[in-house]
Amino acid sequence: MWRRPGKYAPRRHGGDGEVEVFVVDEQHDFELDMERWQKLATEVLIAERVTGQSELTVIFADESTMSELNAQFMGKGGPTDVLAFPIDAIEASRTPGPGALSFGPTKKPLDVHDHPLLLGDVVICPTVAAKQAPVHAGDFESELALLLVHGILHVLGNDHDTDEAQVAMWALERSHLEALFWKGPAPSAFRHIPEVTA
């Protein structure tokens, strides 16, 4: 379900601390600047009003890994460009039911401000990104940036399952890319069309 930013968004404030992004490169086809993508991800989270001790993991994966994840979690064959896995362990721990934490007379209730807000994981396949970049974002670096922003917005509760939601999410992606990645208007080669198959 698409959520308009800020309206039904989940709690986005972690405990005392800062937003942290962990970037992992598990592919060998492309040499990537991990610091650059960590910085962009952090800036997008802050622009989306994520504050306090919050954690996000960004993983760059190969086609084989991406195919496995796509089959397991999306029920689709072949590698895809980006997958997002939102989590918030602190919110889950507050949920009533069999999985909820219980507290005895000697234990204090969980103070969510003492723990990081676990946002989730964004997994990106640079090989797929390179294939679709010429007819999507225009170039490889812009494609990676677009996929990163897209994945983060999914982790934060945005979706594109209706025409209205898609237009809103694309506008938000473009806004973040212009402000934080290109530092100006989108390049003329930038396209926002469905990914290339094959």
N, C-alpha and C positions, 0 to 999 in steps of 0.2 A: 504494500500500500504506500502510495506517495504521501509524503508529509511536507506541507509547505514549511520552508525553513523558519524556525522560531515558533511555530504555532503548536505542533504536537511533538516537538523535538524532545528526546530523552534528556535527563539531567546531564549537563556537560561540565560539571565542576568536580575535579578530584580533590584529594586532600592537599595539605600544605606541600608546595613544590611547584614544579614547572611541567609544561608539556614536553614529553619525550617521544622521539620517533626513532625506532630501531630499523635499520635498513640492512637487508641480507641479500647477497648476490649468490644465487645457487645455479647460475648458468655460465657457460663459457664461450658463447658465440659472439658476445659484444663486450667491450671494455666500457664500464659505466662509472661515472663520477658519483660515488655514493653520497658524498657530502652535499652535492648539488641537490639530489633528490630528497635527502633528509631535510635540508633547509626549506625546499618548496613545500614539502608535506607539513612541516611545523608551521610555516606561514599560513597555509590554508586552514589548518586547525584553529589557529588564533583568529583568523578572519571570520571563521564560523563560530566564534565566541566559546571555544573550548578553553577552559582555564584550570589552574591548579595542577596537581600531580596527575597527569593523564598520559596514557601510553598507547601508541599505535605501532604496529609492525608492518613494514613494507618488504615484500619478498620478490626478487626478480628470479623467475623460474624458466626452465627450458621447456620445449614443446611437449616432451614426453610427460613431464610432471603436470603440465597444464592440462593435457588430455586426460590424465587420470583424475585430476580434481574436477574437471568439467563433467566427466562421466559420473563420478561419485556424488557430487553435490547438485549438479544441474540436470543430470540425466541426458546429456548431449554428447555426441561423438566428436572427437578431434579437439585440437587445442583452441582455446579462445584467447582474447587479448588481455582481459582483466577479470578478476573475481574478487568480491569483497565478502568478508566474514565478520559481521558486527558482533561484538560481545560487550557485556558490561557485567563483570563478575560481582561487583558491589551491589548492583541492582538485583542480580539473581539471588544473592545471599539474603536479601531482604524479603524475597518472595515467600509467602506462607505455603505450607504443604510439606510433603515428606522430605524434600531436598533442602528445606530451610534450616538455617543454623538455630540451635536451641541454646539456651543459657541457663545454667544452674544458679543456685544462690551465691556461689563464690565467683561467678563470671559476670563481667559487665556486658551490657548490650554492645553490639558492634557499632563503633563510631565510624561512619563512612568517610569522615574527614581525615581519618588516620590512614586511609588506603588510597592507592591510585585508582583512577577511573580507567578501566581497561576497555579501550574503544574497539579493538579488533585488528584484523589483518587485511591487507590489500596485497594480492598476488598479481604480478604483471609478467607477461611473456614478451620479452624484447624481440624475439624472432617473428612473432605474429605482428607486433607493432611495426617492424621494419617493412613487412610485406604490405600492410594496409596504409602506411603513412602517406604515400604519394597521392592517394585519392581520399584521404580522410583529414589528417591534420596538416598535411603538406610536406613535412620532413620528419626524420626519425626523432629528433629531440623534442619537437612540438608534440609528436604522437605520444611519447613517453609521459610528457607533462600532462597532456589531456587525460590519458588513462589513469595517471596517479590522482588527479583531481576528481575524476569520475568515481574511482574506487573509494576515495575518502568521503565523498558526498553520500555514497551508498552506505558506508559504515555509520554515518551520522543520521541515517534514516530517510534519505531522499530516494525517490524511485522515478522510473519513466514508463510506467505501465499503462498510462493513458496519454492521449495527445496533449492534454493540458499539462500533465506532469512532465512530459518529455520536453516541451517548450520551456517550462520553468527551469528544469534541471540543466538543459543546454545553455540557457541564458546565464545561470549561476556559474557553470563551468567556464564560459567565455569571460565572464567578469573577473573571476579569479586568475585566469591565465593572462588577461590583459594587465591586471594590476600587479601580479606577483611573478609572472614568468617572462612575458614579452616586455613588460614595463611600458606599454603603449598599445595602440590598436592591433588587432589580429593581423598577421601577414595575409597578403592577397591569396596565397596558396591554401589557406586554412579552409577546410571543408568539414561539414558536420553531417556525414552520411553514414549509413550502416557499414559495418566492417566488410572487407573483401573476404570471400570464401575461396578456398583452394590452397 
